[in-house]
């Protein structure tokens, strides 16, 4: 995996303390291996910072707020780069995370098979 530059790692560290409400909601559902897998939040990979990442599954979960509608092309480039690195990307809207958290975590659980560890 491509190591992130120092400034990206520092930005990721800062983002951990300023997560959006939908990100906090999803983190509450993912943390402490609640699905049997270890997820990291605001994890740097190469030139990008992933909202949530499970290294064992090579799975990235993104929470897209309103700004993502304006940057769809950038998001597509980012997703393609991550796929080339062997990382699967799942996107949820911020609204979906806030209004249907059980459905969001259910979708993630279906993609993250039970851990045998």
Buried (B, 14 or more C-beta within 10 A) or exposed (E): EEEBEEEBEEBBEEBBEEBBEBBEBBBEBBEEEEBEBBBBBBBBBBEBBBBBBBBEBEBBBBBBBEEBEEEEEEBEEBBEBBEEBEBBBBBBBBEBBBEBBEEBBEBBBEEBEEEEE
